[in-house]
Amino acid sequence: MHKCDCNPLVPDIVEVIEIVEETPDVKTFNVKSEKGVPFDVMPGQLAMLSLVPVGEAMFSVSWQEEKEYLQFAIKRVGLMTDELHKIDVGQQLGIRGPYGNGFPVEECKGKDMLFIGGGIGLAPLRSFIKYCFKHRQDYGKIQILYGSRSYADLCFKEELFEKWPGQKDTEVFVTIDNPEEGWDGHVGFVPSYLEEINPDPAGKIAVTCGPPIMIKFVLQALEKMGYTDEQVITTLEMRMKCGIGKCGRCNIGSEYICLDGPVFNLAQLKKLPPEW
Amino acid sequence: MKVLSKDKLETVFNRLAQESDVYVPMQRGEQSGFFSFLTYDAARDEIALDILNTYLPPKNIILPQTEKMYSFRQEGTKVNIEEVYEDSQPKIIFGIRGCDAKAVECLDMVFLTRGYEDSFYKSRRENTVIIANACYAPGPNCFCESMGIDPVNPRPADVIIRDTGNGTLVWEAASDKGKKISDQISEFLEEKDVKLPEAKQCQRQVAYDGVAEKLRDMFASPVWDKLSEPCQNCGICTYLCPTCYCFDIQVKSWGEEGYRFRCWDSCMYREYTQMAGGHNPRETGTERFRNRFLHKLEFFKERYGTSLCTGCGRCIIACPVGIDITNIVDLIKEVDAGA
């Protein structure tokens, strides 16, 4: 297997070792290279995956399991992800990374954490959530608010309903957009559920990711509840090709999302042109 | 000083071409640009050191319009990266002007700094010698002086040549690479005192000072609607711009084989920022136009400390609807930032 260590645009090779169907259009792929993980990834960082003869696309790494494998939860939304959803265990993929700044896991130490996700937006948050559980003593109370269109569209159900609620000093709130048979949980959109829960901003960091419209209303709700711009973190998405701040397209103002982002706090975002 | 007689140029190019690809400014039919001396055909081409400016910039020499990155094989589920194409063939760009030399410096900042070195670019750039031609009489669309360039002292350069106007070029080695090249052709260089022409100023002057700072407050200004109105988003400005470097990465595959390549892209096109889920942060032509001019005049300066326009004037000549970046700078200067 050829690997050019010096050229950041040439991929390493990984193999898909497990595929989990999360929802009708989201699958989680566990991938490993000959040495285990192709590289170490911090929560919120990105990697460029390629179905080599088809295309490359950038994804948030939803978890690194020790030195064993990387996990990507991928929603089927376009040409490349359509093809990715057709592959089986054993398929080899190209991978390069890690890219981007990732979540400020150090700065958040000692804080209470509030995670607010919608749809596939839970995938990047999950890396931070699992990191908090792994280093449980470093973080205070953990609240997770997550919503999707329907029960079927909720990602990571086992963690949501079984693993996470049992963790020390942790609350998990789940909502779906519309009532459905067999669902006795909360119904409604994430921003309004957030206002109902009304989590106190004191000593807390809020981290959010989801559809742009959800993020917009979540930010408004947080502001109303008294969260400062420094207490609110989000992770952005733009089209990317190179991942190393050269190809040009993922800029917002003079920042490149692949390199300077994808994670920003609201204070940083407000200094950028409103293209996010 | 060292002087090279212009009637020996072809001999010198032939000598240098034994070891390097030599790119020379030529008029080729209606086209002008930096073409490989190996393709020089006296019946068709005219070596034209005095063109201001060549229609095509020399950027393709260090950032090719299309470039193979690596080849691969996929057999069943197994994938192998076969060959990585890093181009280390020595190259000489002969006679580039201060604007285009400065553009190379901008490309160096993008591809060689800020966290990652681009190996494809680096390999080509390290093996490229720049022989820059000092400008004593800028062309009708030139405004490099306004963009902070001294046309008589082009930088970066390994050799600077100065046309005396009397059939000779003053030859100044300006780096170790330049000294090596000078040694290779030393038999053609004479020691001689010659008089250099008087440097004329650019006819076009633009007041760029303070524009980058002013633009910080102008993202939401309605002036962009007005300025972008004639723009067709055709992208010719980006292709002819010596500093526009944006690229796409694509794949070509057949059967079990294929290669990944990159090619110039343009921020003028909708697809450039189109995301798979349907969202496009720069959906409209106006948004794309604004991003291009802000990148040239504000964003690049914020990130790298210099503007991404070098005053070469090519976009002014090529734009089919007459958009002129110097007028845009003037207008930005005049308009009320909040309006």
Interface residues (C-beta under 8 A of the other chain):
Chain A: M1 H2 K3 C4 C6 N7 P8 L9 V10 P11 I13 E15 S50 V52 P53 V54 G55 E56 A57 K75 V77 G78 L79 M80 T81 D88 G90 Q91 Q92 L93 G94 P212 E237 M238 R239 K241 C242 I244 G245 K246 C247 G248 R249 C250 N251 I252 G253 S254 L259 P273 P274 E275 W276
Chain B: M69 Y70 F72 Q74 T77 K78 V79 N80 I81 E82 V84 E86 V110 F111 R114 G115 Y116 E117 D118 S119 F120 F219 A220 Y245 C246 F247 D248 I249 V251 S253 G258 R260 R262 D265 C267 Y272 T273 Q274 M275 A276 G277 G278 H279 P281 R282 E287 N291 L294 H295 E298 F299 F300 E302 R303
